[in-house]
Amino acid sequence: MTSPQDLGSTVISSAMTAFRNDQSRADKAAAQLPDEKLHVALDPNTNSIAVIMKHV
């Protein structure tokens, strides 16, 4: 039988792994753009990539 503490540790570990993978992909995607393009919003109703990344 799995204890609640073991289950909690497993969930947290899994979430941290998923976050690190997402962060790595986002960093690699952002590295493909020049810095000045990270701060450009494509339209007045959208945020720039830099703003979106800051929120994440």
C-alpha positions as CSV (number, residue, x, y, z in Angstrom):
1,M,0.0,0.0,0.0
2,T,1.3,3.4,-0.9
3,S,1.3,6.0,1.8
4,P,-0.1,9.5,1.1
5,Q,3.4,11.0,1.7
6,D,4.9,8.7,-1.0
7,L,2.0,9.6,-3.4
8,G,2.6,13.3,-2.7
9,S,6.3,13.0,-3.3
10,T,5.6,11.2,-6.6
11,V,3.2,13.8,-7.8
12,I,5.6,16.7,-6.9
13,S,8.5,14.9,-8.6
14,S,6.5,14.3,-11.7
15,A,5.3,17.9,-11.8
16,M,8.8,19.2,-11.4
17,T,10.1,17.0,-14.2
18,A,7.3,18.2,-16.5
19,F,8.1,21.9,-15.6
20,R,11.8,21.4,-16.3
21,N,11.0,19.8,-19.7
22,D,8.6,22.6,-20.6
23,Q,11.1,25.2,-19.5
24,S,13.9,23.6,-21.6
25,R,11.7,23.6,-24.7
26,A,10.7,27.3,-24.1
27,D,14.3,28.3,-23.6
28,K,15.3,26.6,-26.8
29,A,12.5,28.2,-28.8
30,A,13.3,31.7,-27.4
31,A,17.0,31.2,-28.3
32,Q,16.0,31.0,-31.9
33,L,14.9,34.7,-31.9
34,P,17.0,37.8,-31.7
35,D,16.4,39.6,-28.3
36,E,14.7,42.6,-30.0
37,K,12.0,40.2,-31.4
38,L,11.2,38.8,-28.0
39,H,9.7,42.2,-27.0
40,V,7.5,42.7,-30.1
41,A,3.8,42.2,-29.8
42,L,2.4,41.1,-33.1
43,D,-0.8,43.1,-32.5
44,P,-2.2,45.5,-30.0
45,N,-4.3,42.8,-28.4
46,T,-1.5,40.4,-27.7
47,N,1.5,40.2,-25.5
48,S,5.1,39.8,-26.6
49,I,6.9,36.5,-26.1
50,A,9.0,38.1,-23.3
51,V,5.8,39.1,-21.4
52,I,4.3,35.6,-21.8
53,M,7.5,34.0,-20.7
54,K,7.7,36.3,-17.6
55,H,4.2,35.1,-16.6
56,V,5.1,31.5,-16.9
